[in-house]
Amino acid sequence: MIIMQSATGRWFGTGHSTAPDSGKAGAEAAGAALAGRTPKAVFVFCSAGHDLDALLAGVRAEAGPDAAVVGATTLGELSSGGGPARGSVAVTALGGDGFTVRTRVAHIGGTGHREAGADVAAAMAGMDRPHSVLMLLCDGFSGDPHEIVRGAYSVVGAGVPLVGGFAGDDRGTRRSFQFHQDRALTGTVVGVAIGSDAPLGVGIAHGWHRVEPPMVVTRSDGGRIYELDGEPALDVLLRKRGLDSINLGPTDLQSLGLSRRSGVDIRVVHGYDEKDRSVVSGATVPQGALCWLMDSERQSLIEGAERSCAEAVEMLGDAEPLGVFTFNCAGRWGALGDDGVQEEVAGMRAVLGDVPFGGFYTMGEIARVRGSLGTHALTLVTLAVA
């Protein structure tokens, strides 16, 4: 457990627990993050295998009646104290002078993805702090993730950064949960409006590199790509990867990078159709977009995580960071392996020093600062708080 505190009493803390009893795990992780302080907001990230009601009750007992309690189930937990973990509980909390935190929840099935994103963005209404951010914690199995982000953006506009992640299910049941106050919900978007008297900084980096030459998406619909350079997309990717579709594994097609003004956004190709020769991505791939195959090496992924942390802190200017929220793609764990994620976290610690960080491994990351669509994959998104 590490607590950072400013001269004005603002603080950011993290806690971690591997206790098998869910109530104890929630109380233990929250107690470590709070260290006796009264929080404005408590962020809970945990395995879907826990008794979520008991876990949230344990958190509430430590947080007190007035704190906002939000969070999500994960594909892994991440904290500066506990490192990368699975089956555990990671809690991040903040409090003290100069923070305003408001929360709102919307059910996707009742309104639709874009409408749910717009609904929770209303938490930002009337925010009068000089610095603000909208955090989105979303169901990872509801489809159309980009529409949630577009809905939120339609309300807050370009002046408010968006960050967050899509909740996962480490138990493989394909059902994730989002936490709002003392309830574990599914099929929802939780919006957390954070206003601050001190700066906030967002980092977005991945460490993947383009494989030339580029391709043009000549026919697509949402996340399904039918043609690349006028040919069936599956045939193009198989040829470029030197693969045979008969023996194709679920991750063999890997990822595509989309050209953006702010860099390259990654789209994970996770499926294909033998009949129409199309491939499927978890997020929108616009027709007419320029794209590349993407590759990486272990060290470049680690350097990408370090760069994300450095970018977030640099955006604070002369202000000292209190802590950093982390939204890390579970696919990076798969690419790096267990030893590699330990090295990745060590690299993050090397950049941040004693600054605490915490968050979760996601099914997709959210970051919209300067022109991208806002949904990401195989990326580390960080939010630094001063």
BELFEN-V210890 format. One record per residue. N is the residue number from 1. RES is the residue in one letter. BURIAL is b if it has 9 or more other C-alpha atoms within 8 Angstrom, else e. Layout:
n	res	burial
N	RES	BURIAL
N	RES	BURIAL
This chain:
n	res	burial
1	M	b
2	I	b
3	I	b
4	M	b
5	Q	b
6	S	e
7	A	e
8	T	e
9	G	e
10	R	b
11	W	b
12	F	b
13	G	b
14	T	b
15	G	b
16	H	b
17	S	b
18	T	e
19	A	e
20	P	e
21	D	e
22	S	b
23	G	b
24	K	b
25	A	b
26	G	b
27	A	b
28	E	b
29	A	b
30	A	b
31	G	b
32	A	b
33	A	b
34	L	b
35	A	e
36	G	e
37	R	e
38	T	b
39	P	b
40	K	b
41	A	b
42	V	b
43	F	b
44	V	b
45	F	b
46	C	b
47	S	b
48	A	b
49	G	e
50	H	e
51	D	e
52	L	b
53	D	b
54	A	b
55	L	b
56	L	b
57	A	b
58	G	b
59	V	b
60	R	b
61	A	e
62	E	b
63	A	b
64	G	e
65	P	e
66	D	e
67	A	b
68	A	b
69	V	b
70	V	b
71	G	b
72	A	b
73	T	b
74	T	b
75	L	b
76	G	b
77	E	b
78	L	b
79	S	b
80	S	b
81	G	b
82	G	b
83	G	b
84	P	b
85	A	b
86	R	b
87	G	b
88	S	b
89	V	b
90	A	b
91	V	b
92	T	b
93	A	b
94	L	b
95	G	b
96	G	b
97	D	e
98	G	b
99	F	b
100	T	b
101	V	b
102	R	b
103	T	b
104	R	b
105	V	b
106	A	b
107	H	b
108	I	b
109	G	e
110	G	e
111	T	e
112	G	e
113	H	b
114	R	b
115	E	b
116	A	b
117	G	b
118	A	b
119	D	b
120	V	b
121	A	b
122	A	b
123	A	b
124	M	b
125	A	e
126	G	e
127	M	e
128	D	e
129	R	b
130	P	e
131	H	b
132	S	b
133	V	b
134	L	b
135	M	b
136	L	b
137	L	b
138	C	b
139	D	b
140	G	b
141	F	b
142	S	e
143	G	e
144	D	b
145	P	b
146	H	b
147	E	b
148	I	b
149	V	b
150	R	b
151	G	b
152	A	b
153	Y	b
154	S	e
155	V	b
156	V	b
157	G	e
158	A	e
159	G	e
160	V	b
161	P	b
162	L	b
163	V	b
164	G	b
165	G	b
166	F	b
167	A	b
168	G	b
169	D	b
170	D	b
171	R	e
172	G	e
173	T	e
174	R	e
175	R	b
176	S	b
177	F	b
178	Q	b
179	F	b
180	H	b
181	Q	e
182	D	b
183	R	e
184	A	b
185	L	b
186	T	b
187	G	b
188	T	b
189	V	b
190	V	b
191	G	b
192	V	b
193	A	b
194	I	b
195	G	b
196	S	b
197	D	b
198	A	b
199	P	b
200	L	b
201	G	b
202	V	b
203	G	b
204	I	b
205	A	b
206	H	b
207	G	b
208	W	b
209	H	e
210	R	b
211	V	b
212	E	e
213	P	e
214	P	b
215	M	b
216	V	b
217	V	b
218	T	b
219	R	b
220	S	b
221	D	b
222	G	b
223	G	b
224	R	b
225	I	b
226	Y	b
227	E	b
228	L	b
229	D	e
230	G	e
231	E	e
232	P	b
233	A	b
234	L	b
235	D	b
236	V	b
237	L	b
238	L	b
239	R	e
240	K	e
241	R	e
242	G	e
243	L	b
244	D	e
245	S	e
246	I	e
247	N	e
248	L	e
249	G	e
250	P	e
251	T	e
252	D	e
253	L	b
254	Q	b
255	S	b
256	L	b
257	G	b
258	L	b
259	S	b
260	R	b
261	R	e
262	S	e
263	G	e
264	V	e
265	D	b
266	I	b
267	R	b
268	V	b
269	V	b
270	H	b
271	G	e
272	Y	b
273	D	b
274	E	e
275	K	e
276	D	e
277	R	b
278	S	b
279	V	b
280	V	b
281	S	b
282	G	b
283	A	b
284	T	b
285	V	b
286	P	b
287	Q	b
288	G	e
289	A	b
290	L	b
291	C	b
292	W	b
293	L	b
294	M	b
295	D	b
296	S	b
297	E	e
298	R	b
299	Q	e
300	S	b
301	L	b
302	I	b
303	E	b
304	G	b
305	A	b
306	E	b
307	R	b
308	S	b
309	C	b
310	A	b
311	E	b
312	A	b
313	V	b
314	E	e
315	M	b
316	L	b
317	G	e
318	D	e
319	A	e
320	E	e
321	P	b
322	L	b
323	G	b
324	V	b
325	F	b
326	T	b
327	F	b
328	N	b
329	C	b
330	A	b
331	G	e
332	R	b
333	W	b
334	G	e
335	A	e
336	L	b
337	G	e
338	D	e
339	D	e
340	G	b
341	V	b
342	Q	b
343	E	b
344	E	b
345	V	b
346	A	e
347	G	b
348	M	b
349	R	b
350	A	e
351	V	b
352	L	b
353	G	e
354	D	e
355	V	b
356	P	b
357	F	b
358	G	b
359	G	b
360	F	b
361	Y	b
362	T	b
363	M	b
364	G	b
365	E	b
366	I	b
367	A	b
368	R	b
369	V	b
370	R	e
371	G	b
372	S	b
373	L	e
374	G	b
375	T	b
376	H	b
377	A	b
378	L	b
379	T	b
380	L	b
381	V	b
382	T	b
383	L	b
384	A	b
385	V	b
386	A	b
